[in-house]
Amino acid sequence: MKYISTRGEAPPVPFLETLLAGLAPDGGLYLPQAYPQISQETIAGFAGKPYADVAEAIIAPFLTEEIETQALREMIAAVYKNFRHPAVVPLTQLDSNLFVLELFHGPTLAFKDLAMQLLAKLIDHVLAARCERATIIGATSGDTGAAAIEAFAGLPHVDVFILYPHGRVSDVQRRQMTTVEAQNIHTIALEGTFDDAQACVKTMFNHKALRDELNLCGVNSINFARILFQTVYYFTSAAVLGGPHRKISFAVPTGNFGDIFAGWMAKHMGLPIDRLVIATNSNDILTRTLASGQHRMQTVQPTQSPSMDIQVSSNFERLLFESYGRDASTVRRLMAGLRQSQGFSIEPGPLKTIRAEFDAFSVTEAETKQEIAQSWQEARYLTDPHTAVGISAARRTRPNASASPLVVLGTAHPGKFPDAIARATGIRPDLPGHLAGLSKRKERFTILPNNQNEIERFIRARATRAAKRAAS
Ligand SMILES: *Cc1c(COP(=O)(O)O)cnc(C)c1O
C-alpha cells in the first residue's frame, strides 16, 4: 500500500514514511491510495472479540509487508492491556438509542491515548530497527500533548517537544504535561493560541533543513497512523450494537477533525454508518462551513471544552480532497485561499457530497453546561464538557434522524475537567487513582514568546544536547 498527499506534489510513500513524517513534504496530508475493505462477515465477527484482535484485523491491511504480523500483534496487545477497563472502550447507554462510547480509560484520560500509545510503540520500534533518533514536535490544545508525553516518556530514540497555549489549557491537562520527569520530554508554554502553536509546528516541518537536521517526526492528529488507529473503535462499537446488520450513527466532539474523519474512513472501509454528526463548541467554523459552504476563520474563543478551541481544523483537508474526487490541484488552491485570505468557498457539488454524510451542530457554553446537568439528572451520568458538546449535538439530530442507534464518542474523563462539572452539577468528580496527587507534583516547563526563531533556537539547542548525551 502506498500513501499519497492531498496536495499532489509529493511522491507516494510507504506507511512507515507517513508514520515518521506526519506531514507530507508538499504541506499536504497523507491518505492511502485506496481504502482496504473489511467484509460484512468480518465485521459481524467482531462482536465479542477482544479490542486488540479487532485492532489487528483493521490495521494490518494498511501496513502489510512493512511490519511483521507478530511484532504488530505484540505491540497492540501490550498497548491495550494498559487501559483501565477490560473492554478498553466500554459503551454506556444514556437514553433510548443514545450511547456514550467511553474512550477515556487510557493513562491520560482522553481518547488520544488510544492512538498515541500505539503510535509511540510503533515509532520506537521502527527507529530502533533503523538505528536512528528522531525529534517529535507537536502542538496541543491540551490532550494531545499529555497523550504524547505519556506515550513517549523515556523512549530511548526520541526527544519530544510539546507546545501548548500558555494559560489556555486546564490545570489537569497542564500538570499531566509538566510533571513527567523523563529527560526526553520538553514542554513549551507558548504565549499565543493553539492555532499559533500549530502554525509554528507546521512552519518547522516545512523548513527542510531543520526537518532533516532534527529528523522531525510529527505526531499531531494529521499523522495518518493516528487516524487509522482511531477507526478501530467505530468498528468495535458498531459490532456491539448490531452492525453491520444495522446502520449506526456517530456524534463526535470535533476540533481538528481527526476523530470524525476516522469515522468517515471506517465507513469507506465498509462499516455501515448512517450519519456522522460533527459537534463543535462555539468555535464553529465547521458548522458554519456545512451550513453555508463558506469556510471562514474567525478568532478563537476560549471555552470549557478547550481541546476543541480551534479555527484551523487541519484534517478537514482530507475530507475536501475526497469530496473533490481526489483533485489535489483544487485542494492546493483552497489551502492557498485559507492562508492568504482566511477562507475559501466549497462548490455546490462537493458540498452536497459532504452534506450527504455529515450533519453539524455547534453547542454554546450555556448549552454545554445544561447538558452536563441534564445527563446527571436524567441518567446519573457525569460527562466532561467535550463529551457534553457531543451529547447535546446528538440530541438535536434526533428529531430528524432515523431510528439508528446514535453513539456519542466520549472523548475525556470527567475528572479531567472538574470545575466545569462542579459548576453544572455541584459535584466535583475525582481523578482515577493513578493520577491522584497530580496537583502536588513538581512542574517543569519553559515559557516562550510566539516567535518562530526563538522557538526553533530553543528546540535546536535542547535536541543537540540530547543527541550528544545519547552518543556519549
Ligand atoms: C482532541 C480532542 C477532541 C477533538 O478531536 P479532533 O480529532 O481534534 O477533532 C475532542 N475532545 C477531546 C477531549 C480531545 O482531547
The ligand as an SDF file (V2000), in Angstrom:
LIG
                    3D

 15 15  0  0  0  0  0  0  0  0999 V2000
   -8.6020   16.2740   20.7700 C   0  0  0  0  0  0  0  0  0  0  0  0
   -9.9250   16.2590   21.4360 C   0  0  0  0  0  0  0  0  0  0  0  0
  -11.1190   16.4730   20.7310 C   0  0  0  0  0  0  0  0  0  0  0  0
  -11.1260   16.8160   19.2640 C   0  0  0  0  0  0  0  0  0  0  0  0
  -10.6800   15.7630   18.4530 O   0  0  0  0  0  0  0  0  0  0  0  0
  -10.2230   16.0550   16.9510 P   0  0  0  0  0  0  0  0  0  0  0  0
   -9.7120   14.7820   16.4360 O   0  0  0  0  0  0  0  0  0  0  0  0
   -9.1680   17.1300   17.0370 O   0  0  0  0  0  0  0  0  0  0  0  0
  -11.4320   16.5530   16.2310 O   0  0  0  0  0  0  0  0  0  0  0  0
  -12.3000   16.3730   21.4210 C   0  0  0  0  0  0  0  0  0  0  0  0
  -12.3300   16.1100   22.7410 N   0  0  0  0  0  0  0  0  0  0  0  0
  -11.2180   15.9020   23.4590 C   0  0  0  0  0  0  0  0  0  0  0  0
  -11.3200   15.6250   24.9140 C   0  0  0  0  0  0  0  0  0  0  0  0
   -9.9760   15.9660   22.8370 C   0  0  0  0  0  0  0  0  0  0  0  0
   -8.8610   15.7490   23.5450 O   0  0  0  0  0  0  0  0  0  0  0  0
  1  2  1  0
  2  3  1  0
  2 14  2  0
  3  4  1  0
  3 10  2  0
  4  5  1  0
  5  6  1  0
  6  7  2  0
  6  8  1  0
  6  9  1  0
 10 11  1  0
 11 12  2  0
 12 13  1  0
 12 14  1  0
 14 15  1  0
M  END
$$$$
